[in-house]
Amino acid sequence: MPELITGVAGFIGDHIARRLWEAGIEVVAAWYFATA
């Protein structure tokens, strides 16, 4: 079932990417407020 594996991998990758994106925003916001 390669479709299932590809779907699961894409779902996990999207989830990780979203977490990294949110963490990046938090880091930038913290740096901005710390230096403002």
C-alpha positions as CSV (number, residue, x, y, z in Angstrom):
1,M,0.0,0.0,0.0
2,P,2.4,2.7,-1.1
3,E,-0.4,5.3,-1.2
4,L,-1.0,4.8,2.5
5,I,2.7,5.1,3.4
6,T,3.0,8.3,1.3
7,G,-0.1,9.8,2.9
8,V,1.1,9.0,6.4
9,A,4.6,10.4,5.6
10,G,3.1,13.5,4.1
11,F,0.8,14.0,7.2
12,I,3.6,13.6,9.6
13,G,5.9,15.9,7.6
14,D,3.2,18.6,7.4
15,H,2.6,18.3,11.2
16,I,6.4,18.6,11.9
17,A,6.7,21.5,9.5
18,R,3.7,23.3,11.2
19,R,5.3,22.8,14.6
20,L,8.7,24.2,13.4
21,W,6.9,27.1,11.8
22,E,5.0,28.0,15.0
23,A,8.2,27.6,17.1
24,G,10.1,29.8,14.6
25,I,7.4,32.5,15.0
26,E,7.7,32.3,18.8
27,V,11.5,32.6,18.6
28,V,11.3,35.6,16.3
29,A,8.6,37.3,18.5
30,A,10.6,36.7,21.6
31,W,13.8,38.1,20.0
32,Y,11.8,41.1,18.7
33,F,10.3,41.9,22.1
34,A,13.7,41.4,23.8
35,T,15.4,43.8,21.5
36,A,12.6,46.4,21.0
